[in-house]
Amino acid sequence: MELQDLLLFIDQYGYFALFFSLWLGIIGMPLPDEMIVMSGGFLSSLDTMSVWKSFLITYLGVVSGLSLGYVLGRQFGQRVLDKLMKKKKAKYLLQSKDLLDKYGRFALVFSYFIPIVRHILPYLVGMNHMSFKTYAIFSYTTGFVWTLIYFILGHLFGSQIEYISLLATKYGIYLGIVIVIISLLYYFYIRKLKKIVKIGNIPISKIFEVWWG
């Protein structure tokens, strides 16, 4: 399926097509998830679809597809891995295992930015009996950020979807690292700011008044 076919498919069948395309990613949709998410953002910029509904459906499609992987891994274990090996995904399976061994639950964060690995890792954490609560906290939170990034890119730069998708496929992990670093810096900055406010007994509204004039 080409990009034009995807856009026509989503334009014709609306939100259902957007959700279904992403949900099928877990079994190998022949288009990158990044391209599908950006297509939703692009069509919403043309007023073909509601921005908020498109984003919500896109996000639900992403996390539901990956959650299905978690459930399959938890229920069927080794049989799922055997299927992956037969589909010539051994390289990505090893990459996913290395990521999980190195970073544990935080591998769910990085994996979103690595094509194919993002679909395999839920199988592995399901097999390892990670609690669904832990899985959801890490996967759904990162999934929201990841979806938001590519949805906005599609909304703003719809004519460059294929080029951006190509870059994301090659360098997505670096984008993930940058986002994690920025998020950590922001988190510790907010914590420090709250501590200063608490010690000085200064209403935080006053600080924002100073910042914004």
N, C-alpha and C positions, 0 to 999 in steps of 0.2 A: 504493500500500500504506500502510495506517495503522499506528500503533504497536501496536495490539492484534493486528493481523494478523501483524506481525513477531514479537511475543512468542509467539503461537501457533505460528508457523512454526518458530522456534528451539526451543520447548518440544517440538514434535512430532518434529523431525528432529535435535535435539541439536547436537553440535559441528560436524557437517557443514554445517548451515544457517548457523551463526555464521560459519564460515570462508567459505562460498560467498557470503554476503551482502556481506561486506567485499571479497572478491576481485572481485565484480561492480562494485564502486564505480568501477573504472577505466573502465567503459563506461557509467556513468551510472545506478547504482541509484537508484530514486526516493525514497530516504530518506537523510538526512545520515549520514555515517559516525559522527559523534558519537553519534547516537541508537542506532545498531546496537551500538557498543561499550558504551554505558551499559546497553543491554538485556541484554548478556551479563553485566555486573556485577550487574544487578538479579536475574536468574534464579539466579545463583550464590548470592545472599544468601538465596534461598528454599530452598536445598539441592536445587534441581532439577538443578543441575549443579555439578561440582567447581570450587571457586574457582580453583585453580592450573591445572587443565586448560582452563577457560574463558578465563583470561587468556592462556595460551600460544597457544591456537587463535586467539583474537582478534588477538593481536600478529602471528602468522604470516599471518593473513588480510589485515591492513593492509599489511605490508611486501611480501607476495607480489603483491598487486594493483598496488602502486606500482612494484614491480620489473618487472612485465609492461609497464608504460608505458615504462620505461627501455629495455627490450629492443625494443619496437615502434618507439620513436623512433630507436634506433640502426640498426635494420634497414631501416626504411621511410621515415624522414626526412620529406620534404616531403609525401608522400601522407598521412601522419598529420595534419599541420597542415591540409591541405585538408579532411579529414574533420571536424576540429574547427571550422573556419570554417563548414562547412555545417550544423553543429549549433547555430549561433547562439551560439558561445562566443568570438567575436572579442574582446569586452571583457575576458574573463578571460585570453585568450591575450596581449593587450597588457600586462595587469597582470603576468602571469608573466614576460614578456620584460623589463619594467622592473625587476622584482625581481631577475632574474638579472643584468642589466647593473649594477645598483647593488651587489649583495652577493656576486656570484659563487657559489661553492659553499655559502656560508652561507645563500643563498636557500632551500636545501633545508630548513633549520631553520625559517625563518619560514613557509614555504609550508604546513607541516603545520597551521597554525592559521588558514588561509584556505580555506574551502570552495571546491571546483572547482579553484582554483589548485593545490592540493596534488596533484591528479590530472594537471594539464597540465604542471607543471614537470618531472616525470621524462621526458616526451617530449622536452622541449627540451634537457635535459642529455644525453640519449641521442643526440639529433641532433648536438650539439656535441662528441660523442665524449669526454665526461668518462669517465675510467677507472671501471670497475665498483667497484674497491676504494675509490676516493674517494667514489663515490655511496653505497656501502654504509655507510661510516664515518659519514657525515653523516645519511643517511636512516634507517638502522636504529637508530642511537642516539637520534635525535629521536623516531622512531616508537615506541620503547620508552617514553620519557617521556610522550609524547602519549597512547598507549594506556593507560598506567597511570593518568594523571590522570582520564580519562573513565570508565575501568572502576571506579575507586574511587568516583567521583561516582554512578555507577549503582548500585553496591553499597550505598552509604549513603543515597542520596536517590532511590530507584527511582520513587517516586510523582511526582517532579518532572522526569522525563526530557524531556518535550516542552518544558517551560519552559527547562530548562538548555540543551537543544539549540538553542532559538531564540536565547538569549543568546550561545551559542558561534558561531552563524552570523553574528551582528551584530558581536560584539566579540572574536572569537577571536584576531585578530592582536595585540590588547593583552595578552591572556593569554600569548601567545607571547613578546612582548617582556619581560614581567615574569619569565617563566621563564628566558629567556636571561640577563637581568641577575642574577638570583639565582644561577644556575649559575656565572657568571663570578666573582661575589663569593665564592661558596663555594670555587671553584677557587683563587683567589688567597689566600684565607684559609688553606686547607690548606697551600698552598705556603709561606706565611709561617710557619705553625706548625711545619712540618718544618724550616725554616731555623733557627728559634729553638732547636728541640730539638737540631739538629746542632751549632750553635755552643756551646750550653750543655752539651752532652753529657748531656742529661737524658732518661731513658727516657720515651717517650711514654705508657707505661702509668701513670707517676707523675702526669702532667698530668691524665689522665682520673680518677685517684683523687682529686685535689684538686677537680676540677670536680664530681664526683658525691658527694663527701664520703666 
